[in-house]
């Protein structure tokens, strides 16, 4: 089944938005996924990338991309989940990558906050998955938390700039932003940029060249103000655009929507 919802509602002067990081397979949408998608369309959200975090969610991402117009898939294994990688996983990911709506490899990276997978194993699997992304010629979606130095080192050593990609839900230091940009990566900002305690992040966001800027929700997580604490959803990516426009001062939300959509289409090769 392919569902398409008309473009209507409070989009800015006809400009549409592209949510570059969603988890539309999450069980929290099981009872109203179609309604959530319709609400996003009404808010002006044109397209979505839904993200794999392990083999099952990668398969689910591809299935959702088949089901919905405007939904694209990323496949890969999140650092929390790499301890579960088993024989055959990479072969199945290669198979999934052949689908025409798979546009990226991720989210992959390092997360030393929880260490659900041991750091050494995270590093090894991060290297393997960058190598696989290079084999598949797919840009990568990078997750990094409390692992900035190791993340940048591994990206350099494994020649990740060959395929490029994005640091999703960026919340790192200013030096990390610059190093990521120097490697040719994009930076994506989420609802965190709307939080009251995110003044430093807003200052960093202001320095990102407009041709390297992306927006996302990371839904169902990290709902922006004024929805903080509630289930996040793709319609709320407009709040991220609003705040980025305010940060830049001379730009409108429509400007942010246009520029970030064009950037996402260029990175993910979406027509």
TAQUIPE-V72108 format. One record per backbone hydrogen bond with DSSP energy under -1.0 kcal/mol. CO is the residue of the C=O (numbers start at 0). NH is the residue of the N-H. E is the energy in kcal/mol with one decimal. If there is no record, write none. Layout:
CO_NH_E, CO_NH_E
//
This chain:
2_68_-1.5, 8_10_-2.2, 11_14_-2.8, 16_45_-3.3, 16_46_-1.2, 18_48_-2.0, 20_217_-2.9, 21_50_-2.5, 22_25_-1.9, 25_28_-2.2, 26_29_-1.7, 28_31_-1.1, 28_32_-1.2, 31_35_-2.6, 32_36_-2.5, 33_37_-2.3, 34_38_-2.5, 35_39_-2.0, 36_40_-2.4, 37_41_-2.4, 38_42_-1.4, 39_44_-2.5, 40_43_-1.4, 43_16_-2.5, 46_18_-2.2, 47_71_-2.9, 48_21_-2.1, 49_73_-2.2, 52_77_-2.2, 53_57_-1.8, 54_58_-2.3, 55_59_-2.3, 56_60_-2.2, 57_61_-1.9, 58_62_-2.1, 59_63_-2.4, 60_64_-2.1, 61_65_-1.8, 62_66_-1.5, 63_67_-2.5, 66_2_-1.1, 67_70_-1.3, 69_47_-2.6, 71_49_-3.1, 72_102_-2.7, 74_105_-2.2, 77_80_-1.4, 80_83_-2.3, 81_84_-1.5, 85_88_-2.2, 87_91_-2.3, 88_92_-2.5, 89_93_-2.3, 90_94_-1.9, 91_95_-2.6, 92_96_-2.2, 94_97_-1.2, 95_98_-2.2, 98_101_-1.8, 100_72_-2.8, 103_74_-1.7, 104_140_-2.1, 105_51_-1.0, 107_142_-2.9, 109_144_-1.6, 117_121_-2.6, 118_122_-2.5, 119_123_-2.2, 120_124_-2.6, 121_125_-2.5, 122_126_-2.2, 123_127_-2.3, 124_128_-2.5, 125_129_-2.2, 126_130_-2.3, 127_131_-2.1, 128_132_-2.5, 129_133_-2.4, 130_134_-2.1, 131_135_-2.5, 132_137_-2.2, 138_104_-2.9, 139_165_-2.3, 140_107_-2.7, 141_167_-1.9, 142_109_-1.9, 144_111_-2.4, 146_150_-2.4, 147_151_-2.3, 148_152_-2.3, 149_153_-2.5, 150_154_-2.3, 151_155_-2.2, 152_156_-2.7, 153_157_-2.4, 154_159_-2.6, 155_158_-1.5, 158_161_-1.8, 159_162_-2.0, 159_163_-2.3, 163_139_-2.4, 164_185_-2.5, 165_141_-3.2, 166_187_-2.3, 172_176_-1.9, 173_177_-2.1, 174_178_-2.6, 175_179_-2.8, 176_180_-2.3, 177_181_-2.6, 178_182_-1.5, 179_184_-2.5, 180_183_-1.7, 185_166_-2.5, 186_213_-2.2, 187_169_-3.3, 188_215_-1.9, 189_192_-1.8, 190_193_-2.0, 191_194_-1.7, 194_197_-1.7, 197_201_-2.1, 198_202_-1.8, 199_203_-1.9, 200_204_-2.7, 201_205_-1.6, 203_206_-1.6, 204_207_-1.1, 208_211_-2.3, 211_186_-2.5, 213_188_-2.2, 214_19_-2.1, 217_220_-2.0, 218_22_-1.8, 219_231_-1.8, 223_226_-2.9, 226_229_-2.4, 232_235_-2.0, 233_236_-2.1, 234_237_-1.2, 235_238_-1.2, 236_240_-1.9, 237_241_-2.5, 238_242_-2.2, 239_243_-2.4, 240_244_-2.3, 241_245_-2.1, 242_246_-2.3, 243_247_-2.1, 244_248_-1.8, 247_249_-2.1, 251_255_-2.1, 252_256_-2.8, 253_257_-2.8, 254_258_-2.7, 255_259_-2.8, 256_260_-1.9, 257_261_-2.2, 258_262_-2.4, 259_263_-2.4, 260_264_-2.5, 261_265_-2.0, 262_266_-2.7, 263_267_-2.8, 264_269_-1.8
//
